[in-house]
Amino acid sequence: MDLDYSKCWRTPKKESWKTALLLSYQSLGVVYGDLSISPLYVYKSTFAEDIQHSDSNEEIFGVLSFVFWTLTLIPLFKYVFIVLRADDNGEGGTFALYSLICRHARVSLLPNRQVADEALSTYKLEQPPEKKNSSRVKFVLEKYKWLHTALLILVLVGTCMVIGDGVLTPAISVFSAVSGLELSMSKEHHQYAVVPITCFILLCLFALQHYGTHRVGFFFAPIVLTWLLCISALGLYNIIHWNPHIYKALSPYYMFIFLKKTRISGWMSLGGTLLCITGSEAMFADLGHFSYTAIQIAFTFLVYPALILAYMGQAAYLSQHHHSSHVISFYVSVPAPVRWPVLVVAILASVVGSQAIISGTFSIINQSQSLGCFPRVKVIHTSDKIHGQIYIPEINWMLMILCIAVTIGFRDTKHMGNASGLAVMTVMLVTTCLTSLVIIICWQKPPIIAITFLVFFGSIELLYFSASLTKFKEGAWLPILLALILMTVMFVWHYATIKKYEYDLHNKVSLEWLLALGPSLGIARVPGIGLVFSDLTSGIPANFSRFVTNLPAFHRILIFVCVKSVPVPHVPPAERYLVGRVGPTAHRSYRCIVRYGYRDVHQDVHSFETELVERLADFIRYDWHRTNWTNSCNVDDASRSNESSSESKLAVIGTVAFSGPPAYEIEENVQPESVSIEFPTVESVRDVIEMEPVGKRVRFAIDDESETDVQTEVDAQLQEELAYLYAAQQAGTAFILGHSHVRAKQGSSLFKRLAIDFGYNFLRRNCRGPDVALKVPTVSLLEVGMVYVV
């Protein structure tokens, strides 16, 4: 499937039915792999220990009723009809909900926020902000800083459980599929065959990750479609052959009979029943790869009926076969002549389902890293055509080791199911809470609607969550342990990142200091371009002053670069670069802010360097024309002189050509203004948008005669600055990065000393450096040692 990058941020047009059906078919292999293989282990996990299958069939009918209504209420009603509408520019998932809330309420903990970010085309609001009608929930959420932290922790809990599910789902899926061998060999041989075969398949699965799924992805949809048709046919066969009246068990009456008979044992067994909705979150998380209509069609008309038929067929078979609990499994209901073909398709489907959750784990870790909540890791983009397909080597091998350890350690579906169930329900509870906030804050609906949503779906999920917690000693401890470890890592990293930014903010150097540097102080300007990386969006970073102090020279072209994330899924390439001058024109110093969304993959350093120089050249052309148009209109030069002695206004330099008469417009507005100017005489005309808060409205246009006079005057200076830039590019580019060591200041609390001195510094020493994250070549790297006392 071609997921062209530009499609990720443009406003989607109404799709045709043909396109929707094609996307629905393609979504089967990506979205529904995990959900479709749940019939392999639901009944086996439910009847593993707490309840027994009796001759009265009340247990199996009750479990079927629970499965039917759980599949109907959670995936169908909650996700398909409600949660999928809470998309962020077509993207879904935990971070999409958090991003929506952060844009509508000032609760974000991201540093270096700018007003200009709100002018991004993808920074759209669900409803226009109206202070008079602002909800009390929004007011309270914005007022208390601890609620901002609590909201972030809630998001991180959901994120950690998704990563934990990335460990558990491949193990339980492949193990359950391979366990079909138990009916074809003796128990002694079965014990020594299933675990090694499962481990071998998992090893191969993770070993092939670096090739990317695009090479074999076209096989995924046919495999899942074949599996869904297979379980549907088996379900229909078992219903017709064993118990045509099994449909009566769909009545909620059997749920009450089940709980009345089994009592606390029945409630505890719900920890296995909830596995029927494993993978439902993928419908929302993978929304950006498809569309709302496509996912809705695929689930409503194919996946949902197939799963219901599969569960009804198994229940129909079991209602006529009252075996002991250890025999209850998916494969006992499969007729012997087709058991081997079904086993092969099941293993293939389990691999597809595992691949989807592994790719999702890579994606959510990349998002966490973008928001400063995860240590730096190396992200490799595996496809040039399909946006978002990434591979993270260190995470891949960690997942492989943990998956194999879980398989060898647990060696049965019961413990794996208990662990997976708790992780799944935690993610769903987090989604329910965040969606409730979206309903109030973003959609501006009455609070009663959000409360109804929260209470109704939250109570169902809490029922299953509480049942999962009772299995703490039987496997449910694993996702809790993984979440605690990941939460500690993510929170410590985020806390230290914020403290480092605050230190940089308070210790930045004034522009006057930079302008005073010159030959009189023994400072030399050497050929080339110096890219000084920092998190600051204004001012001179302290690492540059330290660099000049130790090495009294810097490059003739100096660019202060800030690579930052904004709370949107994607930043259009035409709006990515904010460029401005630092000091007067003759100083040849500039500032460039490069903005990425939380789902964007950073470009490699070679294309970044080339594109940065191109954007800077476009800005120079724009700035000279703006200067001379301003001067030709007899505007007071005081503002221009002030600008030359300070930082100029930043401009968004894009790549979209447009037509229209040259004009300069300032609107009376407190919001950032967009000023679009066309340069007919400039080669490769580009769209230039200036972001600035202004206070009055002035509109004028330059006639052809005055424009010609102005162009004649500035041509020489413009060409000189461009030639200076290109000559510096030919001389080479140096990347100047801070090599930081952070320590807690004296008198800090024990928690802060542990978090900074031990936790953060341990992570910093054992994760990728900023040069690897930014993909900087070693030969061009200059690292400046910095000690942060926070």
HELIX and SHEET records of a PDB file:
HELIX    1   1 TYR A    5  CYS A    8  5                                   4    
HELIX    2   2 TRP A   17  VAL A   31  1                                  15    
HELIX    3   3 GLY A   33  SER A   36  1                                   4    
HELIX    4   4 SER A   38  LEU A   40  5                                   3    
HELIX    5   5 VAL A   42  THR A   46  1                                   5    
HELIX    6   6 GLU A   58  LEU A   71  1                                  14    
HELIX    7   7 THR A   72  VAL A   80  3                                   9    
HELIX    8   8 PHE A   81  PHE A   81  1                                   1    
HELIX    9   9 VAL A   83  ARG A   85  5                                   3    
HELIX   10  10 THR A   94  HIS A  104  1                                  11    
HELIX   11  11 VAL A  115  ALA A  119  5                                   5    
HELIX   12  12 LYS A  131  ASN A  133  5                                   3    
HELIX   13  13 ARG A  136  LYS A  143  1                                   8    
HELIX   14  14 LYS A  145  VAL A  178  1                                  34    
HELIX   15  15 SER A  179  LEU A  183  5                                   5    
HELIX   16  16 LYS A  187  GLN A  191  1                                   5    
HELIX   17  17 VAL A  194  ALA A  207  1                                  14    
HELIX   18  18 GLN A  209  TYR A  211  5                                   3    
HELIX   19  19 THR A  213  ARG A  215  5                                   3    
HELIX   20  20 GLY A  217  PHE A  219  5                                   3    
HELIX   21  21 PHE A  220  TRP A  242  1                                  23    
HELIX   22  22 PRO A  244  LEU A  250  5                                   7    
HELIX   23  23 TYR A  253  THR A  262  1                                  10    
HELIX   24  24 ILE A  264  THR A  273  1                                  10    
HELIX   25  25 LEU A  274  ILE A  277  5                                   4    
HELIX   26  26 GLU A  281  ALA A  285  1                                   5    
HELIX   27  27 LEU A  287  HIS A  289  5                                   3    
HELIX   28  28 TYR A  292  ALA A  298  1                                   7    
HELIX   29  29 PHE A  299  VAL A  303  3                                   5    
HELIX   30  30 TYR A  304  LEU A  318  1                                  15    
HELIX   31  31 SER A  325  VAL A  327  5                                   3    
HELIX   32  32 PHE A  330  SER A  333  5                                   4    
HELIX   33  33 ALA A  336  VAL A  338  5                                   3    
HELIX   34  34 ARG A  339  SER A  370  1                                  32    
HELIX   35  35 PRO A  393  PHE A  410  1                                  18    
HELIX   36  36 THR A  413  LEU A  437  1                                  25    
HELIX   37  37 VAL A  438  CYS A  442  3                                   5    
HELIX   38  38 PRO A  447  LEU A  469  1                                  23    
HELIX   39  39 PHE A  472  GLU A  474  5                                   3    
HELIX   40  40 TRP A  477  HIS A  506  1                                  30    
HELIX   41  41 LEU A  511  ALA A  516  1                                   6    
HELIX   42  42 PRO A  519  LEU A  521  5                                   3    
HELIX   43  43 ALA A  542  ASN A  550  1                                   9    
HELIX   44  44 PRO A  573  GLU A  575  5                                   3    
HELIX   45  45 THR A  585  HIS A  587  5                                   3    
HELIX   46  46 VAL A  605  SER A  632  1                                  28    
HELIX   47  47 ALA A  638  SER A  644  1                                   7    
HELIX   48  48 ASP A  704  ALA A  731  1                                  28    
HELIX   49  49 LEU A  750  ARG A  753  1                                   4    
HELIX   50  50 LEU A  754  TYR A  760  3                                   7    
HELIX   51  51 ASN A  761  ASN A  766  1                                   6    
HELIX   52  52 PRO A  770  ALA A  773  1                                   4    
HELIX   53  53 THR A  778  SER A  780  5                                   3    
SHEET    1   A 2 ILE A 380  HIS A 381  0                                        
SHEET    2   A 2 ILE A 390  TYR A 391 -1                                        
SHEET    1   B 9 ASN A 669  ILE A 677  0                                        
SHEET    2   B 9 VAL A 688  VAL A 694 -1                                        
SHEET    3   B 9 ALA A 651  ILE A 653 -1                                        
SHEET    4   B 9 TYR A 577  ARG A 581 -1                                        
SHEET    5   B 9 SER A 589  TYR A 596 -1                                        
SHEET    6   B 9 ALA A 553  SER A 565  1                                        
SHEET    7   B 9 ALA A 524  PHE A 533  1                                        
SHEET    8   B 9 THR A 733  ARG A 743  1                                        
SHEET    9   B 9 LEU A 781  VAL A 789  1                                        
SHEET    1   C 2 ALA A 663  ILE A 666  0                                        
SHEET    2   C 2 VAL A 698  ALA A 701 -1                                        
END                                                                             
